[in-house]
Every structure is written in structure tokens, then in C-alpha cells.
Amino acid sequence: MRPMPSRRHVIADDIRDKISSGRIKAGERLPSEAQLASDYAVSTATLRSALAVLHSEGLVEKVHGKGNFVRYPLRRITYLGGDLRPRTKPSADSALRVSVRTTTLQADGQLTGLLGVPASSPLTEFLCLSHQGKSPHSLARIYVPHELAPTDLPAESRCYEGVEAKLAELRPPLAEVRERVTARLPTPEEVTALRISSALAVLAITRVAADRTGRVVEAALLVLPGDRTDALFTTNHVTHEGTSGE
């Protein structure tokens, strides 16, 4: 005999069915946790456990101080790796906006190794958080030597391509890009910024770009939610003609 489903899964199944049938619509706030616990005749702890199932599936998100909301359908993100193109591409019909916070800091720890600079070297950090509508999309921290940082980068852009174009104005042409991709659990800061479950894996990408002299001119730390991200890497093979025997 199959085991009886737990109360938390019964509750999660019921709320999931209401969402899929449209009885609870995207963007709508669920009743309070106390009200839901009373409606389902369970403890608050059991109710929260059921909501955690829906959080992990990306169906419901908890907004601090406001409650639990039905998420809008998740749109796919494609990470374009293996070349010098812009790094992320949302679905064609998405309205993506990127907020940018600029900070001047000194290199230390991980940053000295990524950029190959002495400790305390002046850097500029661009913290980029993108949104599709009201839902967070992805998070990126971009670091460049201070003298290569544009001073007119807007606080908001329509897409990452706008940010990338501004960064490219001062830096020399890129000759090499190294990328490391890691799947891991999000940090508490990433959970809050992206409004995702702490149990949802993220794709963490470290991207280091160098010019023709080998100098690192940009290092980026990108965090993409694992439930909506595809990674595409393209390799172009060069065929050498006129080799021996011809």
C-alpha cells in the first residue's frame, strides 16, 4: 500500500490546484498564515511547512512584512557563455529592467585574486539587480579598476546590454574571457534580493575578462536562480588552411 500523503503535502496540493486553476491568480496575496492554518485545521508550523513546498517550486514567494504571494510565471534566463557577448538574455517577451548601485571600494580578499591587483587597489563595484515586472530576475556584481569605471552609468537601465555598453566605452578590447560555473545554495543576502527559497540552488558564475596585454579589466560575479536558468556555451573552432601536405 502506498503511504498516506502528509498534511503539508495535502495542503500544498490544494493551494497548487487553486493556483493552476486560476482560483488564486498571479500576484494575489494568500490569506495570512494564521488564517490558512485555521482553514486547514493544522498548526502554524505545519502550514509553514506546506508553504515551504510551494516556495521551493517557485509558485509562491514571501515578501517580508507583506505576506505570501502567488508568483508570476517564471521566465527563462539564458546565460550566453564561451564568447564576448552580453552575459544574460531573458525571454523575448519579457520587460527587463536593471537597477544599478555604484560603490567605490578597495580590493581585498577574493577581489585581489580575481583582478590580479595589489590589496587596497581602487575598484568600482556595480551591483546590478534585474527585474521582470515586480519579480527579481538575476543578481550581478561587476568589478572594474577605478580608472575604467564610467561616471555616467544610469541608476536604471532597460537591459544588461545597456550596462555592458557603458562599461565597454572606457576599457580596451577584450581578448580573453574565463568563466567558472558552480551550482550551490544561495546566501541569505541572495535569498532576500532574489526572493527565492533558501533550498533552491542557484547558478553562480564567475567571469573574468582580460585585454590583449593580459590585464584583467573586469570581473563579474553573477547569481541566477536555478529554477529558470539555461546555460549556453559556444566554441568557435579555427581551421588552419595551407598546412603540410597541401
Residue, then its C-alpha position, 0 to 999 in steps of 0.5 A: m500500500r502506498p503511504m498516506p500523503s502528509r498534511r503539508h503535502v495535502i495542503a500544498d496540493d490544494i493551494r497548487d490546484k487553486i493556483s493552476s486553476g486560476r482560483i488564486k491568480a498571479g500576484e494575489r496575496l494568500p490569506s495570512e498564515a494564521q488564517l490558512a492554518s485555521d482553514y486547514a485545521v493544522s498548526t502554524a508550523t505545519l502550514r509553514s511547512a506546506l508553504a515551504v513546498l510551494h516556495s521551493e517550486g517557485l509558485v509562491e514567494k514571501v515578501h517580508g512584512k507583506g505576506n505570501f504571494v502567488r508568483y508570476p510565471l517564471r521566465r527563462i534566463t539564458y546565460l550566453g557563455g564561451d564568447l564576448r557577448p552580453r552575459t544574460k538574455p531573458s525571454a523575448d517577451s519579457a520587460l527587463r529592467v536593471s537597477v544599478r548601485t555604484t560603490t567605490l571600494q578597495a580590493d581585498g580578499q577574493l577581489t585581489g585574486l580575481l583582478g590580479v591587483p595589489a590589496s587596497s587597489p581602487l575598484t568600482e563595484f556595480l551591483c546590478l539587480s534585474h527585474q521582470g515586472k515586480s519579480p527579481h530576475s538575476l543578481a550581478r556584481i561587476y568589478v572594474p579598476h577605478e580608472l575604467a569605471p564610467t561616471d555616467l552609468p544610469a541608476e536604471s537601465r532597460c537591459y544588461e546590454g545597456v550596462e555592458a555598453k557603458l562599461a565597454e566605452l572606457r576599457p580596451p578590447l577584450a581578448e580573453v574571457r574565463e568563466r567558472v560555473t558552480a551550482r550551490l545554495p544561495t546566501p541569505e543576502e541572495v535569498t532576500a534580493l532574489r526572493i527565492s527559497s533558501a533550498l533552491a540552488v542557484l547558478a553562480i558564475t564567475r567571469v573574468a575578462a582580460d585585454r590583449t596585454g593580459r590585464v584583467v579589466e573586469a570581473a563579474l560575479l553573477v547569481l541566477p536562480g536555478d529554477r529558470t536558468d539555461a546555460l549556453f556555451t559556444t566554441n568557435h573552432v579555427t581551421h588552419e588552411g595551407t598546412s603540410g601536405e597541401 
